[in-house]
Amino acid sequence: MGAARGHVVNFLDVGNGFRYGLCEKFSRFNPNYDKALEFYLKAYNYWNSSKEWLDDPSSYIIRNLAKLAITDMYYFYSESLSRVRPRELNILWNYEDIANLPDDQIWTEKRGVARARLAQIYYFKHTLQTDELAYKWALKAFKDRAKVDAQEIKSALEYISSLGFVKYEGFHQIIKRRQLAK
């Protein structure tokens, strides 16, 4: 089982190398997002096809890291990918799935990344939801010590709320109200 785990971790490492254009310590090349996605999918699919992994709870972490990497590829680089796979394209659902995982199935920092991405999606109106959900996910990401972007969204929404606007009111509504007041 140790060799199998090594293969899957190597798939993730190779995928990261292609995604960021890094090979070994100092070698750099142009990122190849199609190749990165190919290796992330290998890591994810290997876990799903191997029954021996079901007995090992730490294997869920590797599977979910691969799922997060795949979802990030579609979120950030979908226009650069040569072919889009509809099953993995449900970005919102994949991030929500990862964001709601318990601590024993994903690293807290990575779960925080998924939560921060959800805050961005809701905050920048990539879906029909409200700022209330952006705040909810930003707050959860902040508790997971995620990246700065979650803190920025959380702070912006709290600042707008402190100005006397309806809590979680969308920026487009605030701009309209200011234009009407002039």
C-alpha positions in Angstrom: 0.0 0.0 0.0 2.9 2.4 0.6 3.9 2.2 -3.1 0.4 3.0 -4.2 0.3 6.1 -1.9 3.7 7.2 -3.3 2.3 7.0 -6.9 -0.7 9.1 -6.0 1.4 11.7 -4.1 3.8 11.8 -7.1 0.8 12.4 -9.4 -0.1 15.4 -7.3 3.5 16.7 -7.3 3.9 16.3 -11.0 0.5 18.0 -11.5 1.8 20.9 -9.4 5.0 21.1 -11.4 3.1 21.4 -14.7 0.6 23.9 -13.2 3.2 26.2 -11.8 5.9 25.6 -14.4 8.4 24.2 -12.0 10.6 21.2 -12.2 13.1 20.3 -9.5 14.4 23.2 -7.5 15.5 25.8 -10.0 14.2 24.7 -13.4 11.4 26.7 -14.8 9.2 26.3 -17.9 5.9 27.5 -19.2 3.0 26.0 -17.3 1.0 23.3 -19.1 -2.5 23.3 -17.6 -3.7 20.3 -19.7 -0.8 18.2 -18.4 -1.4 19.4 -14.8 -5.1 18.5 -15.0 -4.2 15.1 -16.5 -2.0 14.3 -13.4 -4.5 15.6 -10.9 -7.2 13.4 -12.5 -4.8 10.4 -12.3 -4.4 11.0 -8.6 -8.2 11.4 -8.1 -9.2 8.4 -10.3 -6.5 6.1 -8.8 -8.0 6.7 -5.4 -11.5 5.9 -6.7 -10.5 2.7 -8.4 -8.4 1.3 -5.5 -10.5 -0.6 -2.9 -7.6 -0.9 -0.5 -7.6 2.8 0.1 -11.1 2.7 1.6 -9.7 1.3 4.8 -7.2 4.1 5.3 -8.7 7.4 6.4 -5.7 9.4 5.5 -6.3 8.5 1.8 -9.4 10.7 1.9 -7.1 13.6 2.3 -5.1 12.8 -0.8 -8.3 12.3 -2.8 -9.7 15.6 -1.6 -6.5 17.4 -2.3 -6.7 16.1 -5.9 -10.4 17.2 -6.1 -9.4 20.7 -4.9 -6.6 20.9 -7.5 -9.0 19.8 -10.3 -11.6 22.4 -9.2 -9.0 25.1 -9.0 -7.8 24.3 -12.5 -11.3 24.8 -13.9 -11.9 27.9 -11.8 -8.7 29.7 -12.8 -7.7 28.1 -16.1 -10.8 26.8 -17.9 -10.2 29.0 -21.0 -6.7 27.6 -21.2 -7.7 24.0 -21.1 -8.0 22.2 -24.5 -11.0 20.1 -23.4 -13.5 20.7 -20.7 -15.0 17.8 -18.8 -18.6 18.6 -17.7 -18.5 16.3 -14.7 -15.7 18.3 -13.0 -17.0 21.6 -14.2 -19.5 22.1 -11.4 -17.1 24.4 -9.6 -19.5 25.6 -7.0 -20.6 22.2 -5.9 -17.0 20.9 -5.8 -15.9 23.8 -3.6 -18.9 23.4 -1.3 -18.2 19.7 -1.0 -14.6 20.3 0.0 -15.5 23.3 2.3 -17.9 21.1 4.3 -15.4 18.2 4.9 -14.5 17.3 8.5 -10.9 17.8 9.7 -10.0 14.1 9.3 -10.6 14.2 5.5 -8.8 17.3 4.4 -6.1 19.6 5.8 -7.6 22.7 7.5 -5.7 25.1 5.3 -6.9 23.4 2.1 -10.5 23.4 3.4 -10.0 27.1 4.1 -8.9 27.6 0.5 -12.1 26.1 -0.8 -14.1 28.3 1.6 -12.2 31.4 0.5 -13.0 30.5 -3.2 -16.7 30.2 -2.3 -16.5 33.6 -0.7 -15.0 35.0 -3.9 -17.6 33.3 -6.1 -20.5 34.7 -4.1 -18.8 38.1 -3.5 -18.0 38.8 -7.1 -21.4 37.5 -8.2 -20.3 34.5 -10.3 -23.6 33.0 -9.1 -27.0 34.3 -8.2 -26.4 34.1 -4.4 -26.1 37.0 -2.0 -23.4 38.7 0.0 -24.7 36.8 3.1 -23.2 33.6 1.7 -20.0 35.4 0.8 -19.7 36.6 4.4 -20.5 33.1 5.8 -17.8 31.4 3.7 -15.2 34.2 4.3 -15.8 33.9 8.0 -15.3 30.1 7.9 -12.2 30.5 5.7 -10.8 33.1 8.2 -11.4 30.6 11.0 -9.5 28.0 9.0 -6.6 30.5 8.7 -7.0 30.7 4.9 -5.4 33.2 2.6 -5.7 36.9 2.9 -8.5 37.1 0.2 -11.1 35.7 2.6 -10.1 38.4 5.2 -10.5 41.1 2.6 -14.0 40.0 1.6 -15.0 39.6 5.3 -13.7 43.1 6.1 -15.3 44.7 3.1 -18.7 43.2 3.9 -18.4 44.2 7.6 -17.4 47.8 6.6 -20.4 48.2 4.3 -22.6 46.9 7.0 -21.1 49.4 9.5 -22.1 52.3 7.2 -25.7 51.6 8.0 -26.6 49.7 4.9 -28.7 46.5 5.1 -26.4 43.8 6.3 -24.8 41.9 3.4 -26.4 44.3 0.8 -24.8 43.8 -2.6 -22.4 46.5 -3.9 -24.5 46.9 -7.1 -27.5 47.9 -4.9 -25.4 50.4 -2.9 -24.1 52.0 -6.1 -27.7 52.3 -7.4 -28.9 53.9 -4.1 -26.0 56.4 -4.2 -26.8 57.3 -7.8 -30.5 57.8 -7.0 -29.6 60.0 -4.0 -27.6 62.5 -6.2 
